[in-house]
Amino acid sequence: MLFQKYAGTHMLRRTLGMLASVFLMGATLSVLIWTNLGTDPCTCMNLGISGVTHISFGTCQLGMNLLMLIVVLACNRRMIGLGTLGNMVLVGYVSDFFTWIWSQCLPPSSEWGLALRLIVMVPVLILFVAAAAAYMTANLGMAPYDCIPFLIVNRWRKLPFFAVRVTWDALAILTGFLLGSTVGVVTVLIALAIGPVVAWLGKFFAKYLYKIDSIA
């Protein structure tokens, strides 16, 4: 399986790369939240829960992933690794930290206007997707949220993975929207493009960052 194939290869390099990647994901995610043009489906859902419960986004992110982790551990614990914990803990709380920084030194995004927010969003979104690709390519496990579609396809093999993943993301987006989270252009772009972009960038990171010949 992809997550286990290189379990003993360049472990320190991959661990450091994973930690740097999830930190960058959290930092860039905070900017995407600030621009208020939407986020990835999982964040959209957890931001909605955060807004209703008045619990910090990082804690909601961790809590929801812990609930999903129980399901993953019961079904296929081989999908879980150090990268799973890094994603669960760091992304949300790093995002909370930088969101606090932006609130101290930047005016609300609504005062910047749509054009400027779009200008800020584009390079930050590219960095976020690149960080996600580096995180996934490290092959140290994935977030429980991302594991669930794989578990569904493994259980019902006739279901196409693309359809399952899109449905899963759509349910997360709908949940976030109903709870008051922003659904915008970033949400759509990530939902549709992150798979192909991560696969393309993953080959680059595997070869030059982690020194892995192939991720196939």
PASEBA-1860 file (N, C-alpha, C; in nm, 3 decimals):
! residues 216
1> MLFQKYAG> 0.084/-0.119/0.000/0.000/0.000/0.000/0.088/0.125/0.000 ~ 0.040/0.231/-0.057/0.120/0.352/-0.073/0.177/0.402/0.057 ~ 0.098/0.397/0.166/0.141/0.455/0.293/0.251/0.374/0.359 ~ 0.264/0.246/0.322/0.362/0.159/0.384/0.481/0.128/0.294 ~ 0.473/0.161/0.169/0.571/0.115/0.072/0.712/0.160/0.104 ~ 0.726/0.282/0.153/0.859/0.335/0.182/0.876/0.362/0.331 ~ 0.823/0.271/0.413/0.821/0.294/0.557/0.960/0.314/0.616 ~ 1.062/0.255/0.557/1.195/0.268/0.614/1.289/0.354/0.533
9> THMLRRTL> 1.240/0.423/0.433/1.324/0.499/0.341/1.328/0.647/0.379 ~ 1.448/0.698/0.407/1.467/0.841/0.436/1.367/0.890/0.541 ~ 1.358/0.818/0.653/1.256/0.848/0.752/1.272/0.989/0.810 ~ 1.394/1.029/0.844/1.414/1.162/0.902/1.377/1.270/0.802 ~ 1.420/1.255/0.678/1.388/1.353/0.573/1.238/1.365/0.555 ~ 1.170/1.253/0.553/1.026/1.255/0.531/0.952/1.312/0.652 ~ 1.001/1.282/0.774/0.937/1.335/0.893/0.951/1.486/0.899 ~ 1.070/1.538/0.874/1.092/1.682/0.873/1.010/1.749/0.763
17> GMLASVFL> 1.005/1.685/0.646/0.924/1.739/0.537/0.777/1.742/0.571 ~ 0.730/1.637/0.638/0.589/1.632/0.678/0.558/1.743/0.778 ~ 0.645/1.762/0.879/0.621/1.864/0.980/0.622/2.004/0.920 ~ 0.718/2.029/0.831/0.723/2.160/0.765/0.599/2.181/0.679 ~ 0.552/2.075/0.615/0.436/2.085/0.526/0.309/2.116/0.603 ~ 0.286/2.046/0.714/0.162/2.071/0.789/0.167/2.209/0.854 ~ 0.287/2.255/0.893/0.298/2.391/0.946/0.262/2.493/0.839 ~ 0.313/2.473/0.716/0.281/2.565/0.606/0.134/2.557/0.570
25> MGATLSVL> 0.075/2.437/0.576/-0.068/2.424/0.550/-0.148/2.507/0.650 ~ -0.112/2.500/0.777/-0.183/2.578/0.878/-0.167/2.727/0.858 ~ -0.044/2.769/0.825/-0.019/2.912/0.806/-0.095/2.967/0.686 ~ -0.088/2.896/0.575/-0.159/2.944/0.455/-0.310/2.933/0.471 ~ -0.354/2.830/0.543/-0.498/2.815/0.567/-0.552/2.935/0.644 ~ -0.474/2.989/0.737/-0.519/3.105/0.812/-0.542/3.224/0.721 ~ -0.460/3.238/0.617/-0.477/3.348/0.522/-0.602/3.325/0.437 ~ -0.623/3.200/0.395/-0.743/3.169/0.318/-0.869/3.197/0.400
33> IWTNLGTD> -0.864/3.165/0.529/-0.977/3.197/0.617/-0.996/3.347/0.625 ~ -0.887/3.420/0.637/-0.893/3.566/0.649/-0.951/3.631/0.524 ~ -0.917/3.580/0.403/-0.968/3.640/0.281/-1.118/3.617/0.264 ~ -1.172/3.516/0.338/-1.316/3.489/0.336/-1.369/3.459/0.197 ~ -1.289/3.381/0.121/-1.330/3.338/-0.012/-1.349/3.187/-0.018 ~ -1.362/3.127/0.099/-1.381/2.983/0.106/-1.253/2.911/0.145 ~ -1.266/2.785/0.186/-1.154/2.702/0.224/-1.177/2.561/0.169 ~ -1.088/2.469/0.204/-1.108/2.330/0.164/-1.231/2.274/0.235
41> PCTCMNLG> -1.291/2.167/0.182/-1.417/2.115/0.239/-1.410/2.080/0.387 ~ -1.301/2.015/0.430/-1.289/1.977/0.571/-1.285/2.100/0.661 ~ -1.207/2.199/0.623/-1.199/2.323/0.700/-1.333/2.395/0.700 ~ -1.401/2.394/0.587/-1.533/2.457/0.577/-1.628/2.398/0.681 ~ -1.628/2.266/0.692/-1.713/2.199/0.791/-1.673/2.237/0.933 ~ -1.544/2.230/0.962/-1.497/2.255/1.098/-1.510/2.402/1.138 ~ -1.497/2.493/1.043/-1.522/2.635/1.073/-1.668/2.658/1.109 ~ -1.757/2.587/1.039/-1.899/2.597/1.073/-1.928/2.546/1.212
49> ISGVTHIS> -1.867/2.433/1.247/-1.885/2.378/1.382/-1.827/2.473/1.486 ~ -1.710/2.530/1.453/-1.647/2.625/1.543/-1.735/2.747/1.569 ~ -1.798/2.796/1.463/-1.883/2.914/1.477/-2.005/2.888/1.562 ~ -2.060/2.768/1.553/-2.182/2.735/1.629/-2.149/2.704/1.774 ~ -2.039/2.632/1.796/-2.005/2.588/1.932/-1.920/2.690/2.008 ~ -1.862/2.786/1.935/-1.772/2.885/1.994/-1.645/2.820/2.052 ~ -1.609/2.707/1.994/-1.484/2.639/2.025/-1.384/2.675/1.916 ~ -1.258/2.688/1.950/-1.160/2.728/1.851/-1.156/2.632/1.733
57> FGTCQLGM> -1.120/2.685/1.616/-1.112/2.603/1.496/-1.017/2.486/1.516 ~ -0.900/2.511/1.576/-0.802/2.404/1.597/-0.858/2.291/1.680 ~ -0.934/2.324/1.785/-0.993/2.221/1.870/-1.102/2.144/1.797 ~ -1.182/2.215/1.717/-1.284/2.147/1.636/-1.220/2.054/1.533 ~ -1.113/2.101/1.470/-1.040/2.020/1.372/-0.988/1.893/1.438 ~ -0.929/1.908/1.555/-0.876/1.792/1.627/-0.989/1.699/1.671 ~ -1.095/1.756/1.725/-1.205/1.674/1.775/-1.273/1.593/1.666 ~ -1.303/1.654/1.552/-1.367/1.582/1.443/-1.276/1.473/1.388
65> NLLMLIVV> -1.147/1.502/1.377/-1.054/1.401/1.328/-1.038/1.287/1.427 ~ -1.049/1.316/1.557/-1.043/1.208/1.657/-1.162/1.114/1.642 ~ -1.280/1.171/1.616/-1.397/1.087/1.595/-1.380/0.998/1.472 ~ -1.328/1.056/1.363/-1.305/0.978/1.242/-1.191/0.878/1.261 ~ -1.094/0.914/1.346/-0.982/0.825/1.371/-1.029/0.693/1.432 ~ -1.131/0.698/1.514/-1.185/0.576/1.574/-1.233/0.481/1.465 ~ -1.301/0.536/1.365/-1.351/0.455/1.253/-1.235/0.396/1.174 ~ -1.135/0.480/1.146/-1.021/0.434/1.066/-0.944/0.325/1.139
73> LACNRRMI> -0.920/0.343/1.268/-0.847/0.242/1.346/-0.922/0.110/1.349 ~ -1.055/0.116/1.350/-1.135/-0.006/1.353/-1.133/-0.078/1.218 ~ -1.118/0.000/1.110/-1.129/-0.059/0.976/-0.994/-0.090/0.910 ~ -0.899/0.001/0.924/-0.769/-0.018/0.858/-0.664/0.072/0.923 ~ -0.607/0.026/1.030/-0.512/0.109/1.105/-0.380/0.130/1.031 ~ -0.357/0.055/0.922/-0.235/0.074/0.842/-0.233/0.210/0.772 ~ -0.348/0.275/0.762/-0.354/0.406/0.698/-0.310/0.518/0.792 ~ -0.289/0.484/0.919/-0.256/0.583/1.021/-0.106/0.582/1.048
81> GLGTLGNM> -0.048/0.700/1.064/0.094/0.710/1.093/0.126/0.842/1.160 ~ 0.254/0.872/1.167/0.299/0.996/1.229/0.240/1.118/1.158 ~ 0.227/1.109/1.026/0.169/1.220/0.951/0.024/1.245/0.987 ~ -0.046/1.140/1.027/-0.185/1.156/1.069/-0.193/1.246/1.192 ~ -0.109/1.217/1.290/-0.108/1.297/1.412/-0.063/1.440/1.384 ~ 0.038/1.454/1.297/0.086/1.587/1.263/-0.024/1.672/1.201 ~ -0.100/1.613/1.111/-0.209/1.685/1.047/-0.319/1.719/1.147 ~ -0.357/1.622/1.229/-0.467/1.641/1.323/-0.439/1.753/1.422
89> VLVGYVSD> -0.316/1.758/1.471/-0.283/1.852/1.578/-0.234/1.986/1.525 ~ -0.144/1.984/1.428/-0.074/2.106/1.390/-0.154/2.198/1.299 ~ -0.220/2.144/1.197/-0.283/2.231/1.098/-0.381/2.328/1.162 ~ -0.471/2.277/1.245/-0.573/2.362/1.306/-0.516/2.464/1.403 ~ -0.425/2.420/1.489/-0.372/2.511/1.591/-0.272/2.612/1.532 ~ -0.196/2.570/1.431/-0.109/2.667/1.362/-0.195/2.772/1.292 ~ -0.305/2.728/1.231/-0.398/2.822/1.168/-0.456/2.918/1.271 ~ -0.495/2.867/1.387/-0.547/2.954/1.493/-0.444/3.059/1.534
97> FFTWIWSQ> -0.318/3.016/1.547/-0.212/3.107/1.589/-0.194/3.221/1.489 ~ -0.185/3.185/1.360/-0.165/3.288/1.259/-0.290/3.373/1.240 ~ -0.407/3.314/1.257/-0.530/3.393/1.250/-0.530/3.501/1.358 ~ -0.481/3.466/1.476/-0.470/3.565/1.584/-0.372/3.675/1.545 ~ -0.260/3.637/1.483/-0.162/3.737/1.440/-0.226/3.833/1.339 ~ -0.296/3.778/1.238/-0.358/3.864/1.137/-0.459/3.959/1.203 ~ -0.532/3.909/1.303/-0.633/3.994/1.368/-0.568/4.110/1.444 ~ -0.441/4.094/1.482/-0.373/4.199/1.556/-0.309/4.304/1.465
105> CLPPSSEW> -0.273/4.264/1.343/-0.197/4.357/1.259/-0.264/4.390/1.125 ~ -0.376/4.326/1.093/-0.443/4.354/0.967/-0.587/4.395/0.991 ~ -0.640/4.482/0.909/-0.783/4.515/0.919/-0.866/4.398/0.867 ~ -0.995/4.395/0.898/-1.081/4.288/0.846/-1.074/4.281/0.694 ~ -1.083/4.159/0.641/-1.069/4.141/0.496/-1.178/4.215/0.418 ~ -1.292/4.238/0.482/-1.400/4.310/0.414/-1.362/4.453/0.379 ~ -1.262/4.506/0.448/-1.217/4.642/0.420/-1.115/4.649/0.307 ~ -1.070/4.534/0.259/-0.968/4.530/0.154/-1.028/4.527/0.015
113> GLALRLIV> -1.152/4.489/0.002/-1.214/4.480/-0.129/-1.187/4.346/-0.194 ~ -1.275/4.308/-0.284/-1.267/4.176/-0.348/-1.140/4.159/-0.431 ~ -1.103/4.260/-0.508/-0.988/4.248/-0.598/-0.859/4.218/-0.520 ~ -0.837/4.290/-0.412/-0.715/4.270/-0.334/-0.716/4.135/-0.264 ~ -0.832/4.094/-0.217/-0.843/3.962/-0.155/-0.813/3.851/-0.254 ~ -0.857/3.867/-0.378/-0.826/3.768/-0.482/-0.676/3.764/-0.512 ~ -0.613/3.882/-0.515/-0.469/3.889/-0.540/-0.392/3.817/-0.429 ~ -0.436/3.833/-0.305/-0.372/3.765/-0.193/-0.400/3.615/-0.198
121> MVPVLILF> -0.522/3.579/-0.233/-0.566/3.440/-0.228/-0.491/3.350/-0.325 ~ -0.465/3.396/-0.447/-0.410/3.308/-0.551/-0.275/3.248/-0.511 ~ -0.171/3.328/-0.477/-0.043/3.266/-0.440/-0.052/3.184/-0.312 ~ -0.137/3.228/-0.218/-0.151/3.153/-0.093/-0.216/3.018/-0.118 ~ -0.314/3.014/-0.206/-0.378/2.887/-0.242/-0.278/2.793/-0.308 ~ -0.192/2.846/-0.394/-0.088/2.764/-0.457/0.005/2.704/-0.352 ~ 0.046/2.787/-0.254/0.132/2.738/-0.147/0.062/2.632/-0.063 ~ -0.067/2.652/-0.037/-0.143/2.555/0.042/-0.147/2.419/-0.028
129> VAAAAAYM> -0.178/2.420/-0.157/-0.186/2.294/-0.233/-0.049/2.228/-0.243 ~ 0.056/2.308/-0.263/0.191/2.253/-0.269/0.228/2.190/-0.135 ~ 0.194/2.254/-0.025/0.221/2.198/0.107/0.144/2.068/0.128 ~ 0.019/2.064/0.082/-0.060/1.942/0.093/0.003/1.828/0.013 ~ 0.056/1.861/-0.105/0.121/1.760/-0.188/0.247/1.706/-0.119 ~ 0.326/1.795/-0.059/0.447/1.753/0.011/0.412/1.667/0.132 ~ 0.305/1.704/0.201/0.260/1.627/0.317/0.218/1.486/0.277 ~ 0.137/1.475/0.172/0.087/1.345/0.130/0.199/1.257/0.074
137> TANLGMAP> 0.292/1.318/0.003/0.400/1.243/-0.060/0.496/1.185/0.042 ~ 0.499/1.241/0.162/0.586/1.187/0.267/0.546/1.045/0.306 ~ 0.423/1.003/0.273/0.377/0.866/0.299/0.389/0.825/0.445 ~ 0.351/0.915/0.535/0.355/0.884/0.678/0.215/0.877/0.737 ~ 0.117/0.850/0.653/-0.022/0.846/0.698/-0.094/0.973/0.660 ~ -0.225/0.967/0.652/-0.304/1.083/0.614/-0.408/1.114/0.720 ~ -0.467/1.231/0.709/-0.569/1.272/0.806/-0.688/1.177/0.799 ~ -0.751/1.148/0.914/-0.868/1.060/0.914/-0.976/1.103/0.815
145> YDCIPFLI> -0.996/1.235/0.800/-1.095/1.284/0.704/-1.066/1.230/0.564 ~ -0.940/1.227/0.526/-0.902/1.180/0.393/-0.905/1.028/0.381 ~ -0.897/0.959/0.497/-0.900/0.813/0.495/-1.039/0.757/0.465 ~ -1.142/0.827/0.509/-1.278/0.774/0.501/-1.319/0.732/0.359 ~ -1.295/0.815/0.254/-1.332/0.770/0.120/-1.261/0.641/0.078 ~ -1.135/0.624/0.118/-1.064/0.500/0.087/-1.130/0.381/0.155 ~ -1.172/0.399/0.279/-1.239/0.292/0.351/-1.371/0.253/0.284 ~ -1.444/0.354/0.237/-1.572/0.326/0.170/-1.549/0.247/0.042
153> VNRWRKLP> -1.449/0.287/-0.037/-1.421/0.217/-0.162/-1.369/0.076/-0.135 ~ -1.289/0.059/-0.031/-1.240/-0.074/0.004/-1.353/-0.165/0.048 ~ -1.455/-0.106/0.108/-1.570/-0.186/0.155/-1.666/-0.215/0.041 ~ -1.693/-0.117/-0.043/-1.783/-0.134/-0.158/-1.703/-0.107/-0.285 ~ -1.638/-0.209/-0.335/-1.537/-0.195/-0.441/-1.594/-0.150/-0.575 ~ -1.724/-0.161/-0.595/-1.782/-0.119/-0.722/-1.799/0.033/-0.730 ~ -1.787/0.099/-0.619/-1.802/0.245/-0.619/-1.674/0.309/-0.669 ~ -1.683/0.403/-0.764/-1.564/0.473/-0.812/-1.512/0.570/-0.706
161> FFAVRVTW> -1.380/0.573/-0.686/-1.323/0.656/-0.581/-1.355/0.804/-0.603 ~ -1.347/0.849/-0.729/-1.371/0.991/-0.757/-1.510/1.032/-0.710 ~ -1.611/0.948/-0.739/-1.748/0.980/-0.700/-1.763/0.981/-0.548 ~ -1.698/0.886/-0.481/-1.704/0.880/-0.335/-1.639/1.002/-0.274 ~ -1.521/1.040/-0.326/-1.449/1.155/-0.270/-1.527/1.284/-0.291 ~ -1.583/1.302/-0.410/-1.660/1.423/-0.438/-1.783/1.430/-0.348 ~ -1.850/1.316/-0.329/-1.967/1.312/-0.242/-1.930/1.343/-0.097 ~ -1.819/1.287/-0.051/-1.770/1.312/0.084/-1.739/1.460/0.106
169> DALAILTG> -1.668/1.518/0.010/-1.637/1.661/0.019/-1.763/1.746/0.012 ~ -1.857/1.705/-0.073/-1.982/1.781/-0.086/-2.061/1.781/0.044 ~ -2.062/1.668/0.114/-2.131/1.660/0.243/-2.065/1.752/0.346 ~ -1.931/1.756/0.343/-1.859/1.845/0.436/-1.890/1.991/0.404 ~ -1.892/2.025/0.275/-1.923/2.162/0.234/-2.066/2.200/0.273 ~ -2.159/2.108/0.251/-2.299/2.135/0.286/-2.314/2.155/0.436 ~ -2.245/2.072/0.515/-2.250/2.087/0.660/-2.196/2.224/0.702 ~ -2.082/2.261/0.646/-2.024/2.390/0.677/-2.115/2.505/0.638
177> FLLGSTVG> -2.174/2.496/0.519/-2.263/2.601/0.470/-2.385/2.616/0.560 ~ -2.445/2.504/0.600/-2.563/2.509/0.685/-2.531/2.564/0.824 ~ -2.404/2.551/0.864/-2.363/2.602/0.995/-2.306/2.743/0.987 ~ -2.311/2.803/0.867/-2.271/2.942/0.853/-2.131/2.965/0.801 ~ -2.062/2.861/0.759/-1.927/2.877/0.707/-1.933/2.932/0.564 ~ -1.826/3.001/0.523/-1.821/3.059/0.388/-1.787/2.952/0.285 ~ -1.868/2.943/0.182/-1.840/2.856/0.067/-1.814/2.948/-0.051 ~ -1.693/2.945/-0.104/-1.656/3.037/-0.210/-1.571/2.973/-0.318
185> VVTVLIAL> -1.505/3.058/-0.393/-1.428/3.011/-0.506/-1.316/2.917/-0.464 ~ -1.255/2.942/-0.349/-1.147/2.854/-0.301/-1.201/2.714/-0.272 ~ -1.319/2.705/-0.215/-1.380/2.576/-0.185/-1.396/2.493/-0.311 ~ -1.447/2.555/-0.415/-1.469/2.485/-0.542/-1.336/2.444/-0.605 ~ -1.239/2.537/-0.606/-1.109/2.508/-0.667/-1.040/2.392/-0.599 ~ -1.040/2.391/-0.467/-0.974/2.283/-0.394/-1.045/2.151/-0.414 ~ -1.177/2.152/-0.407/-1.254/2.029/-0.423/-1.230/1.964/-0.559 ~ -1.216/2.046/-0.664/-1.202/1.993/-0.798/-1.058/1.967/-0.840
193> AIGPVVAW> -0.965/2.046/-0.789/-0.829/2.044/-0.844/-0.725/1.980/-0.756 ~ -0.750/1.963/-0.627/-0.642/1.921/-0.539/-0.591/1.780/-0.573 ~ -0.680/1.691/-0.617/-0.637/1.556/-0.652/-0.534/1.553/-0.763 ~ -0.570/1.607/-0.882/-0.473/1.608/-0.993/-0.347/1.687/-0.963 ~ -0.360/1.801/-0.895/-0.242/1.884/-0.867/-0.149/1.813/-0.769 ~ -0.206/1.750/-0.667/-0.124/1.677/-0.570/-0.052/1.561/-0.637 ~ -0.120/1.491/-0.727/-0.056/1.380/-0.798/0.061/1.429/-0.883 ~ 0.044/1.544/-0.948/0.150/1.599/-1.033/0.268/1.648/-0.949
201> LGKFFAKY> 0.239/1.727/-0.845/0.345/1.778/-0.760/0.410/1.667/-0.678 ~ 0.333/1.563/-0.648/0.386/1.453/-0.568/0.506/1.387/-0.633 ~ 0.505/1.375/-0.763/0.618/1.315/-0.833/0.744/1.400/-0.815 ~ 0.728/1.532/-0.818/0.841/1.622/-0.799/0.896/1.610/-0.657 ~ 0.806/1.614/-0.558/0.851/1.608/-0.419/0.913/1.472/-0.387 ~ 0.856/1.366/-0.445/0.911/1.233/-0.419/1.055/1.222/-0.466 ~ 1.083/1.278/-0.581/1.217/1.267/-0.640/1.317/1.362/-0.576 ~ 1.278/1.488/-0.555/1.375/1.590/-0.515/1.374/1.622/-0.366
209> LYKIDSIA> 1.261/1.602/-0.299/1.254/1.633/-0.157/1.279/1.510/-0.071 ~ 1.213/1.400/-0.106/1.223/1.280/-0.024/1.316/1.174/-0.082 ~ 1.368/1.199/-0.202/1.463/1.106/-0.267/1.402/0.967/-0.287 ~ 1.275/0.965/-0.324/1.205/0.841/-0.356/1.190/0.834/-0.506 ~ 1.224/0.719/-0.565/1.223/0.708/-0.711/1.084/0.712/-0.770 ~ 0.984/0.661/-0.696/0.849/0.654/-0.749/0.751/0.658/-0.634 ~ 0.633/0.712/-0.659/0.525/0.708/-0.560/0.409/0.624/-0.611 ~ 0.431/0.553/-0.721/0.323/0.471/-0.777/0.302/0.345/-0.694
END
